[in-house]
Amino acid sequence: MSNSNLYNRLLGSPFRKTTTAASYDPFYLTIFLDSIKLEQFKAIDFSQMTVDNYKVVSLIRHELAHWIDHISTLWGQKNLVLLFNAMNAWANGNEAEFWRIKLLNLAYSSERFNEYYSEVYLKHSGGFKDLWKFNLTCGVRFGLDGQVLNNKPILFTKFATSKGEPISRVPVSIESVLESNAIFEEYSFRIAFASQLDDVVEKAIQLRQINKELEGLLYSTDLTVYSVVAHLIATHNGINNIPKAYEVSSSLGTLLLNMPSEIHSRMKYTMRNGPEWDQRALAMIKNADIGYGFYNMMINLIDKYGKDAYSLEKVLDASDLPLVEDMELATFSEMTLNIADLTSGPFRTFGTSLLNMGIEAFKFRGLDGKKPGFDEWFFRKKLFPDFLPGDVYPDTNAINFFDTLDKVKQSGKMTIEEKFAMFEIFEMKFDSFNSICGV
């Protein structure tokens, strides 16, 4: 598999920048278990957790959270349509449709934001006894021609030490929302397991370790993309319980991932921050910017109901948005329309099947991903992506690209070997095409 700078395993582990423990790849639709060998993976029983294996399972659940967000949220389903339409355009050889390849590239870039927008001023590890400060700023994006796009602002969080020394600047992005979801899934599972241990000493050890890891996650310069929305929730709401901060940020973030753009653009905003800031805030709401929407809905909730008052019903009401039932119907309707947006080609059948599976998951998961019973349903249905343990590599040598394309078109199915044989070529062709656009 090529190591594309474009896709770069976009939604990786929270420790992706320091280790390669595991990652979900939204292009290959695969979870890479770099630190787990095949025999170890085969031995895992999700229904029988032990002190020896629950950390490995929690890591897998972190990556599964990314997969679930990709297939069962409105944001994720729209990205899947972009992916399969780009593949169909190239497979069909229709140059008039190659713009879909560039559109996919732009979507990935805007969700993650280029490293240009993130800055580190000081390598610093804080903690509960050395809390960070932060303030919000607002910048602008740049067009393909390098011109400033005043109609496309970006919300930033600038962190500083307890003494006021600047640490870093990080965008409040879709990526940060997705990572908050995955961290909540990983650590809520670990806390639940550790809390039910009969051995009180072992329980104390495990919970102490979890608390130490979360402290490191919140106050590490290299990991601010994984902590920024939790910081926003905790500080503005006076929440000292880290798992609760991640739970609220995960719920609100998932709601925004499921919110149709037309509804998002109508959310309440209070003009009170000065002409320049207000103008940019309104632009971000009009653009259905999920990062800013997260912050604005949180502030609206506090304004109307006070601190630490999150509920799905209240957060929608505070932003003058539809009732839960109406919002669910609007999201479901737009998900259904996504299927109609799939273009003709080898991946239409496969894409339709995956989108329908995601719609079913959405019904059980709910708008903010917290409907009771989803976890049990998901593992019973085994709606898993492909897993690739660290000591396994798909053998693609004997696979014919065009025969496999025809098979996928007819059946909507492919083995992991067939997928990698095709997707490696698509990745290479997409990178090449994107590099010549505008030249």
C-alpha positions in Angstrom: 0.0 0.0 0.0 1.4 3.4 -0.9 1.8 6.0 1.8 -0.3 8.8 0.4 0.1 12.3 1.9 -3.4 13.1 0.8 -5.3 10.5 2.8 -2.7 9.9 5.5 -5.0 7.7 7.6 -7.0 10.8 8.4 -8.9 9.5 11.4 -6.2 7.8 13.4 -5.5 6.8 17.0 -5.4 9.5 19.6 -1.7 8.6 19.9 -1.2 8.4 16.2 1.4 11.2 16.2 3.6 9.4 18.7 2.9 5.7 18.0 1.3 3.6 15.3 -0.9 1.5 17.6 -3.9 1.5 15.4 -5.8 3.7 12.9 -8.9 3.8 10.8 -8.4 4.7 7.1 -11.4 6.4 5.6 -10.1 5.8 2.0 -9.5 2.0 2.4 -12.4 1.6 4.9 -10.1 -0.5 7.0 -8.9 -0.5 10.6 -5.1 -1.0 10.7 -4.1 -2.8 13.9 -0.4 -2.0 13.7 0.4 -3.0 17.2 -1.7 -6.2 17.3 -0.7 -9.5 15.6 -3.1 -11.8 13.9 -3.2 -14.5 16.5 -3.7 -12.0 19.3 -6.6 -10.4 17.3 -8.2 -13.9 16.6 -8.1 -14.6 20.4 -10.2 -11.5 21.3 -13.7 -12.2 22.6 -15.6 -8.9 22.9 -18.0 -10.5 25.3 -15.2 -11.8 27.7 -13.0 -9.0 28.9 -10.0 -9.5 31.2 -7.4 -7.2 32.7 -5.0 -8.6 30.2 -7.0 -7.8 27.0 -9.3 -4.9 27.8 -6.8 -2.2 26.8 -6.4 -3.9 23.4 -10.2 -4.1 23.0 -10.6 -0.4 24.0 -8.1 0.6 21.3 -10.1 -1.3 18.7 -13.3 0.3 20.0 -11.6 3.7 19.5 -11.1 2.9 15.8 -14.5 1.4 15.5 -15.9 4.7 16.7 -14.4 6.3 13.6 -15.9 3.6 11.4 -19.3 4.1 12.9 -19.1 7.9 12.5 -18.1 7.3 8.8 -21.0 5.1 7.9 -23.9 6.2 10.3 -23.7 10.0 10.4 -24.9 12.4 7.7 -21.4 13.9 7.4 -19.9 10.4 7.0 -22.4 9.3 4.5 -21.8 12.4 2.3 -18.1 11.6 2.4 -18.8 8.0 1.3 -20.8 9.3 -1.7 -17.8 11.6 -2.6 -15.4 8.6 -2.4 -17.5 6.2 -4.5 -18.4 8.9 -7.0 -14.7 9.8 -7.5 -13.9 6.1 -8.0 -16.7 5.7 -10.4 -15.5 8.7 -12.4 -12.0 7.3 -12.8 -13.2 3.7 -13.4 -15.6 4.9 -16.1 -12.8 6.9 -17.8 -15.1 9.9 -18.0 -12.8 12.9 -17.9 -15.7 15.3 -17.7 -16.4 13.7 -14.2 -12.9 13.8 -12.9 -13.7 17.0 -10.9 -15.2 14.6 -8.4 -11.7 13.4 -7.6 -10.7 17.0 -6.7 -13.9 17.5 -4.8 -13.0 14.5 -2.6 -9.5 15.9 -2.0 -10.9 19.3 -1.0 -13.4 17.6 1.4 -10.7 15.7 3.2 -8.5 18.8 3.4 -11.3 21.0 4.8 -12.2 18.5 7.5 -8.7 18.1 8.7 -7.3 21.5 7.8 -3.7 21.6 6.6 -0.9 21.8 9.2 -0.5 25.4 8.1 -3.4 26.3 10.3 -1.9 24.7 13.4 0.9 26.3 15.3 3.1 25.2 18.2 4.9 27.9 20.1 6.1 25.9 23.2 6.4 22.2 23.9 4.7 21.9 27.2 3.1 19.2 29.3 0.7 20.6 31.9 -1.6 18.8 34.3 -4.2 19.1 36.9 -1.8 21.1 39.1 -0.6 23.2 36.1 -3.8 24.0 34.2 -3.7 25.5 30.7 -5.5 28.7 29.7 -7.1 29.3 26.3 -8.9 31.9 24.3 -10.7 31.8 21.0 -9.6 33.5 17.8 -10.9 33.5 14.3 -8.9 33.4 11.1 -9.7 32.8 7.4 -9.0 30.2 4.8 -7.2 30.6 1.5 -8.4 29.6 -2.0 -6.7 27.4 -4.5 -5.2 30.6 -6.0 -3.8 31.7 -2.7 -6.4 34.5 -2.2 -7.9 35.1 1.2 -11.5 33.7 1.5 -13.2 36.1 3.9 -16.4 34.2 3.5 -14.8 31.1 4.9 -13.5 31.8 8.4 -12.0 29.2 10.8 -12.4 29.1 14.6 -9.1 28.6 16.5 -8.3 27.8 20.1 -5.0 29.3 21.4 -3.6 27.5 24.5 -1.3 29.1 27.0 0.4 27.9 30.2 -0.9 28.9 33.6 1.6 31.8 33.5 0.2 33.0 30.1 3.0 31.7 27.9 1.6 30.8 24.4 1.6 27.0 23.8 -0.2 26.3 20.5 -3.0 27.2 18.2 -5.4 24.5 16.9 -8.5 24.7 14.7 -11.8 23.6 16.1 -12.4 21.2 13.2 -14.4 18.1 12.2 -11.3 16.1 13.0 -11.3 17.3 16.6 -15.0 16.4 16.9 -14.3 12.9 15.5 -11.4 12.3 17.9 -13.5 13.4 20.8 -16.1 10.8 19.9 -13.4 8.1 19.6 -11.7 9.0 22.9 -15.1 8.9 24.7 -15.8 5.4 23.3 -12.3 4.2 24.3 -12.2 5.5 27.8 -15.8 5.1 28.8 -15.3 1.4 28.0 -12.1 1.2 30.0 -13.7 3.0 33.0 -16.8 0.8 32.9 -14.6 -2.4 32.8 -12.2 -1.2 35.6 -15.1 -0.1 37.8 -16.7 -3.5 37.9 -13.5 -5.4 39.0 -13.9 -7.3 42.2 -10.3 -6.9 43.3 -10.3 -3.5 45.0 -6.6 -3.0 44.6 -6.6 -3.9 40.9 -9.6 -1.6 40.4 -7.8 1.3 42.1 -4.6 0.7 40.0 -6.6 0.6 36.7 -8.7 3.7 37.5 -5.6 5.6 38.6 -3.8 4.7 35.4 -6.8 5.8 33.3 -6.9 9.1 35.1 -3.2 9.7 34.5 -3.6 8.9 30.8 -6.5 11.4 30.5 -4.5 14.1 32.2 -1.7 13.5 29.8 -4.1 13.6 26.9 -5.6 16.9 28.0 -2.3 18.7 28.6 0.0 17.5 25.8 1.1 19.9 23.2 1.1 17.2 20.5 -2.4 16.0 21.2 -4.5 19.2 21.3 -6.6 18.1 18.3 -7.9 15.3 20.5 -8.6 17.5 23.5 -9.7 20.9 22.2 -13.5 20.3 22.2 -13.3 18.7 25.6 -11.5 21.7 26.9 -14.3 24.0 25.5 -17.0 21.9 27.2 -15.2 21.5 30.6 -14.1 25.1 31.0 -17.3 26.9 29.9 -19.5 24.5 31.9 -17.4 24.2 35.0 -17.1 20.4 34.6 -14.1 18.9 36.4 -15.0 15.3 35.5 -13.0 14.5 32.4 -15.1 11.5 31.2 -18.2 13.6 31.5 -16.6 16.4 29.5 -15.9 13.9 26.7 -19.3 12.4 26.9 -21.0 15.8 26.4 -18.5 16.8 23.7 -19.2 13.4 22.0 -23.0 13.9 22.1 -22.9 17.5 20.8 -20.3 16.6 18.2 -22.3 13.7 16.9 -25.5 15.8 16.7 -23.6 18.3 14.5 -22.3 15.5 12.3 -25.9 14.5 11.7 -27.3 18.0 11.2 -28.4 18.8 7.6 -26.6 21.9 6.4 -29.8 23.8 5.7 -30.9 23.4 9.3 -27.4 24.2 10.6 -27.4 27.5 8.8 -30.5 28.6 10.7 -29.2 28.1 14.2 -29.5 31.0 16.6 -26.6 33.4 17.0 -26.5 36.3 19.4 -24.8 39.5 18.0 -22.6 40.6 20.9 -19.0 40.1 20.0 -18.2 43.1 17.8 -18.8 43.7 14.1 -15.8 41.7 12.7 -16.3 38.7 15.0 -20.1 38.7 14.5 -19.7 38.8 10.7 -17.3 35.9 10.7 -19.5 33.9 13.1 -22.5 34.4 10.9 -20.4 33.2 7.9 -19.4 30.1 9.7 -23.0 29.3 10.6 -24.0 29.9 7.0 -21.3 27.6 5.9 -22.5 24.9 8.3 -19.1 24.9 9.9 -19.2 22.0 12.4 -16.4 23.3 14.6 -18.0 26.7 15.1 -21.5 25.1 15.3 -20.2 23.1 18.3 -19.0 26.2 20.1 -22.1 28.3 19.3 -24.6 25.6 20.4 -22.7 25.2 23.6 -22.9 28.9 24.3 -26.6 29.0 23.4 -27.3 26.1 25.8 -25.5 27.9 28.7 -27.3 31.2 27.9 -30.7 29.6 28.2 -30.3 26.7 30.7 -27.1 27.5 32.6 -23.9 25.5 32.9 -23.7 21.7 32.8 -27.3 21.3 31.5 -26.8 19.2 28.4 -29.6 17.2 27.0 -30.4 16.6 23.4 -33.8 18.3 23.7 -32.3 21.4 25.5 -29.4 21.9 23.2 -31.7 21.9 20.1 -34.2 24.2 21.8 -31.5 26.7 23.0 -30.4 27.2 19.3 -34.0 27.5 18.0 -33.6 24.2 16.0 -36.3 21.6 15.3 -37.5 19.1 17.9 -35.6 15.8 18.2 -38.2 13.8 16.2 -38.3 16.4 13.4 -34.5 16.6 13.3 -34.2 12.8 13.1 -36.7 12.8 10.2 -34.8 15.5 8.3 -31.5 13.6 8.8 -33.0 10.3 7.7 -34.5 12.0 4.6 -31.2 13.5 3.6 -29.4 10.1 4.1 -31.9 8.6 1.8 -31.2 11.2 -0.8 -27.5 10.4 -0.5 -28.2 7.0 -2.1 -29.7 8.8 -5.1 -26.5 10.9 -5.4 -24.4 7.8 -6.1 -23.3 7.9 -9.7 -23.4 5.0 -12.1 -20.3 2.8 -12.0 -18.6 -0.2 -10.4 -19.1 1.1 -6.8 -22.8 2.1 -7.0 -24.0 -1.3 -5.7 -21.3 -1.5 -3.0 -22.0 2.1 -2.0 -25.7 1.6 -1.8 -25.3 -1.4 0.5 -22.9 0.5 2.8 -25.2 3.5 3.0 -28.2 1.4 3.8 -26.2 -0.3 6.6 -25.3 3.1 7.9 -28.9 4.3 7.8 -29.9 1.2 9.9 -27.2 2.0 12.4 -28.3 5.7 12.6 -31.8 4.5 13.6 -30.4 2.6 16.5 -27.8 5.1 17.4 -29.8 8.3 17.3 -29.0 12.0 16.6 -26.3 12.3 19.2 -25.1 8.7 19.2 -26.3 7.9 22.7 -29.5 5.9 22.3 -29.5 3.0 24.8 -28.9 -0.4 23.3 -26.8 0.6 20.2 -23.6 -1.0 21.5 -25.3 -4.4 22.0 -27.0 -4.1 18.7 -23.9 -3.2 16.8 -21.7 -6.0 18.2 -24.6 -8.5 17.7 -24.9 -7.5 14.1 -21.1 -7.4 13.7 -21.2 -4.4 11.3 -17.4 -4.3 11.3 -15.0 -3.0 8.6 -12.0 -5.0 7.5 -9.3 -5.3 10.1 -5.7 -5.6 9.2 -3.4 -6.9 12.0 0.2 -5.6 12.1 1.8 -8.8 10.8 -0.6 -9.3 7.9 -0.5 -7.8 4.4 -3.1 -8.6 1.7 -1.6 -10.6 -1.1 -2.8 -8.7 -4.3 -0.3 -10.1 -6.8 -2.8 -12.5 -8.5 -5.7 -10.1 -8.6 -6.7 -8.5 -12.0 -7.9 -4.9 -11.5 -10.5 -4.9 -14.3 -11.9 -8.4 -13.4 -12.3 -7.2 -9.8 -14.0 -4.0 -10.9 -16.5 -6.1 -12.9 -17.1 -8.4 -9.9 -17.8 -5.4 -7.6 -20.1 -3.9 -10.1 -22.2 -7.1 -10.4 -22.2 -8.3 -6.8 -21.3 -5.2 -4.7 -18.8 -7.4 -2.8 -15.0 -7.7 -2.6 -12.5 -9.4 -0.4 -9.9 -7.3 1.5 -7.3 -8.5 -1.1 -9.4 -7.3 -4.0 -10.2 -4.0 -2.2 -6.5 -3.3 -1.6 -5.6 -4.2 -5.2 -8.1 -1.7 -6.5 -7.8 1.0 -3.9 -4.0 1.2 -4.2 -4.4 2.1 -7.9 -7.2 4.6 -7.2 -5.1 6.2 -4.5 -2.1 6.5 -6.9 -4.3 7.9 -9.7 -6.1 10.3 -7.5 -2.8 11.7 -6.1 -1.4 12.1 -9.6 -4.6 13.8 -10.9 -4.8 16.2 -7.9 -1.2 17.2 -8.4 -1.8 18.5 -11.9 -5.1 20.4 -11.3 -4.6 24.0 -12.1 -1.1 23.5 -13.7 
